[in-house]
Amino acid sequence: MPVLRAYRGFVASLLLIAAVGFGWWIGRTHSTTRPASDPADADESRATDGQTPPSPPRSVAPGAFPPNRPLPAPQRPLREVLPDLRARADAGEPNAACRLAAEMEYCDRLATQLSNMSEAMRPANAQLPPGTQMAPELQAVMRQNLQAMSAGAEHLLQESAHCEGVALVDASRRVRYWRSAALGGNVMAMRHYAVGNAFRMNETLENLDDLRVYRREAETFAQRAVAAGDLPTVMALAAARSPNRPFRRYLLAQAVTPDRSQALALYLYAQTLMGDDPRFSPSRTFVDQAVRNLEQDLDSTSVARARAQASDYQRRQPTLAATVRGAPFGHTPDVQRQECTPP
């Protein structure tokens, strides 16, 4: 991936400067040659990396999805497994589409972080005027900051090796892979797409057409994940349904109609799924309070209707989905590359 490669090279150069010139932070001066990424090099890299953006996943009719096959180990470099993943995702294989979308998100996030790191490290390696003296306390602070930035940059460089030589897909294609995986029944993709995590704030204009589709079907995907016992989606849909939202209005909240009775039913179902599991203790406190608040706001008929709906949820799926690891509230974390294959 040309952009990621450029940032890797630039951050690596800054790390080298930091290592060689570290003594400068304690009062000595030296000359520094600041590296810069060359647009011509990036163009040449695009022409020689051998990667072409994949086509959007084809439309697959419900019930006609290919069976899921084992996915490659997440530790393998993406360039080694990309052709197979892409072919399987384009054919409609749900788990492969989920994995490919998650890989593309992962690499895009690393590219952004490397870009931010390169900008953050520029001032740290800037040259002070000759003869500049710093107080010992400031020397210590700057030394610690440089060490922390260097460690963070080194970690990013190690992670980004996974994406080396891979061209990212555009935002719309990535969203369509998430949707394809969700249509095929991958519960993690249902969650990621339904709660709106497939859409990035800095890509909104690129995703306008896909957001129109999302608005029509977000609740349907969320209900499918709820029916599978996916607790994070239960929590997200309950928060979206509740008119008393203590957090920002995420996309799912903008795609559904507020309904206190439905929100109460979902929170009651969340209580059942959590049970007494200590993993969910912080979230359980929040849910218990949400239930009390909603019961106070509703009349007895609406509360009875909510309890009946919660019982129906529990009857259809009384246990957690196997993929559930936590019960977040306020924001649903992104699906990670290794989570696309059910345990």
Secondary structure in CASP SS format (residue, H / E / C, confidence):
PFRMAT SS
TARGET T0000
AUTHOR 0000-0000-0000
METHOD secondary structure of the structure
MODEL  1
M C 1.00
P H 1.00
V H 1.00
L H 1.00
R H 1.00
A H 1.00
Y H 1.00
R H 1.00
G H 1.00
F H 1.00
V H 1.00
A H 1.00
S H 1.00
L H 1.00
L H 1.00
L H 1.00
I H 1.00
A H 1.00
A H 1.00
V H 1.00
G C 1.00
F H 1.00
G H 1.00
W H 1.00
W H 1.00
I H 1.00
G C 1.00
R C 1.00
T C 1.00
H C 1.00
S C 1.00
T C 1.00
T C 1.00
R C 1.00
P C 1.00
A C 1.00
S C 1.00
D C 1.00
P H 1.00
A H 1.00
D H 1.00
A H 1.00
D H 1.00
E H 1.00
S H 1.00
R H 1.00
A H 1.00
T H 1.00
D C 1.00
G C 1.00
Q C 1.00
T C 1.00
P C 1.00
P C 1.00
S C 1.00
P C 1.00
P C 1.00
R C 1.00
S C 1.00
V C 1.00
A C 1.00
P C 1.00
G C 1.00
A C 1.00
F C 1.00
P C 1.00
P C 1.00
N C 1.00
R C 1.00
P C 1.00
L C 1.00
P C 1.00
A C 1.00
P C 1.00
Q C 1.00
R C 1.00
P C 1.00
L H 1.00
R H 1.00
E H 1.00
V H 1.00
L H 1.00
P H 1.00
D H 1.00
L H 1.00
R H 1.00
A H 1.00
R H 1.00
A H 1.00
D H 1.00
A C 1.00
G C 1.00
E C 1.00
P H 1.00
N H 1.00
A H 1.00
A H 1.00
C H 1.00
R H 1.00
L H 1.00
A H 1.00
A H 1.00
E H 1.00
M H 1.00
E H 1.00
Y H 1.00
C H 1.00
D H 1.00
R H 1.00
L H 1.00
A H 1.00
T H 1.00
Q H 1.00
L H 1.00
S H 1.00
N H 1.00
M H 1.00
S H 1.00
E H 1.00
A H 1.00
M H 1.00
R H 1.00
P H 1.00
A H 1.00
N C 1.00
A C 1.00
Q C 1.00
L C 1.00
P C 1.00
P C 1.00
G C 1.00
T C 1.00
Q C 1.00
M C 1.00
A C 1.00
P H 1.00
E H 1.00
L H 1.00
Q H 1.00
A H 1.00
V H 1.00
M H 1.00
R H 1.00
Q H 1.00
N H 1.00
L H 1.00
Q H 1.00
A H 1.00
M H 1.00
S H 1.00
A H 1.00
G H 1.00
A H 1.00
E H 1.00
H H 1.00
L H 1.00
L H 1.00
Q H 1.00
E H 1.00
S H 1.00
A H 1.00
H H 1.00
C H 1.00
E C 1.00
G C 1.00
V C 1.00
A C 1.00
L C 1.00
V C 1.00
D C 1.00
A H 1.00
S H 1.00
R H 1.00
R H 1.00
V H 1.00
R H 1.00
Y H 1.00
W H 1.00
R H 1.00
S H 1.00
A H 1.00
A H 1.00
L H 1.00
G C 1.00
G C 1.00
N C 1.00
V H 1.00
M H 1.00
A H 1.00
M H 1.00
R H 1.00
H H 1.00
Y H 1.00
A H 1.00
V C 1.00
G C 1.00
N C 1.00
A C 1.00
F C 1.00
R C 1.00
M H 1.00
N H 1.00
E H 1.00
T C 1.00
L H 1.00
E H 1.00
N H 1.00
L H 1.00
D H 1.00
D H 1.00
L H 1.00
R H 1.00
V H 1.00
Y H 1.00
R H 1.00
R H 1.00
E H 1.00
A H 1.00
E H 1.00
T H 1.00
F H 1.00
A H 1.00
Q H 1.00
R H 1.00
A H 1.00
V H 1.00
A H 1.00
A C 1.00
G C 1.00
D C 1.00
L H 1.00
P H 1.00
T H 1.00
V H 1.00
M H 1.00
A H 1.00
L H 1.00
A H 1.00
A H 1.00
A H 1.00
R H 1.00
S C 1.00
P C 1.00
N C 1.00
R C 1.00
P C 1.00
F C 1.00
R C 1.00
R C 1.00
Y C 1.00
L H 1.00
L H 1.00
A H 1.00
Q H 1.00
A H 1.00
V C 1.00
T C 1.00
P C 1.00
D C 1.00
R H 1.00
S H 1.00
Q H 1.00
A H 1.00
L H 1.00
A H 1.00
L H 1.00
Y H 1.00
L H 1.00
Y H 1.00
A H 1.00
Q H 1.00
T H 1.00
L H 1.00
M H 1.00
G C 1.00
D C 1.00
D C 1.00
P H 1.00
R H 1.00
F H 1.00
S H 1.00
P H 1.00
S H 1.00
R H 1.00
T H 1.00
F H 1.00
V H 1.00
D H 1.00
Q H 1.00
A H 1.00
V H 1.00
R H 1.00
N H 1.00
L H 1.00
E H 1.00
Q H 1.00
D H 1.00
L C 1.00
D C 1.00
S H 1.00
T H 1.00
S H 1.00
V H 1.00
A H 1.00
R H 1.00
A H 1.00
R H 1.00
A H 1.00
Q H 1.00
A H 1.00
S H 1.00
D H 1.00
Y H 1.00
Q H 1.00
R H 1.00
R H 1.00
Q C 1.00
P C 1.00
T C 1.00
L C 1.00
A C 1.00
A C 1.00
T C 1.00
V C 1.00
R C 1.00
G C 1.00
A C 1.00
P C 1.00
F C 1.00
G C 1.00
H C 1.00
T C 1.00
P C 1.00
D C 1.00
V C 1.00
Q C 1.00
R H 1.00
Q H 1.00
E H 1.00
C C 1.00
T C 1.00
P C 1.00
P C 1.00
END
